[in-house]
């Protein structure tokens, strides 16, 4: 069963963007970033693509 996030469609704050950049730079996987930021994986993926942030892929 998928986790539910209560932050549906909320705007990204500057602090959240900085945290996303930091976690992505550390090489964290999408699922881990999603859990740490309490946002959906789809939301994280979309925002990262919009800002040109690379997310590590699990192998």
Residue pairs with C-beta under 8 A, 6 or more apart in sequence:
3 35
5 38
5 39
5 40
5 43
6 38
7 38
7 39
12 47
16 37
16 39
17 47
17 51
19 36
19 37
20 33
20 37
20 44
20 47
20 48
20 51
20 53
21 51
21 53
23 32
23 33
23 36
23 37
24 33
24 48
24 53
24 54
24 55
24 56
27 56
28 36
28 56
29 55
29 56
29 57
29 58
30 41
30 44
30 45
30 55
30 56
30 57
31 41
31 58
33 44
33 55
34 40
34 41
34 43
34 44
37 44
44 55
45 55
47 53
48 54
48 55
